[in-house]
Amino acid sequence: MAIPLNKNTNPLDTNKRKFVGIKIPFEKSNGNEGYFESTQTTIDAVKENIRNLLYTKKGERLFQPVLGIGLENYLFETMTQELEMLMKDDIEQAFETWLPFVTITKLLITQAGNEQLTTSLENNKINISIDFYINQNPTMLDSVQITLG
């Protein structure tokens, strides 16, 4: 069995002519990766998968009605510890189901904006930060941040 030279790379990532996933949002490619822009590394493809899972509403995907999380349902709720725990549970369950090859090391959910300005539309945004690693390579940590709303 061949041992990769760098512990932090997937063997698939060493070939510059191979592409692992598709970047979201869809954009036309300027290169040789095909019609749509693609990701060249496994970690970038996993980051795109995480973003897609977080942004997908349950029932939105045809023939996959349970794919997604439905975090948009929490946007206009008052941010409490209980609500934060519900959101974390939803995210962790979705990861166990749809991304079982990814382990979350840190999950942080905060309300965007200034809490003093209760009429501000910024208070109806949620920031989610996820630190994770791919189970094949636990030494390679990465993170994804998104804002809903």
Secondary structure, DSSP 8 states (H G I E B T S, - for coil): ----SSTTS-GGGG-TT---EE-SS--B-SSSS-SB-EE-SHHHHHHHHHHHHHH--TT-STT-TT-S--GGGGTTS---HHHHHHHHHHHHHHHHHH-TTEEEEEEEEEE-S-TT-TT-GGGG-EEEEEEEEETT-TT-EEEEEEEE-
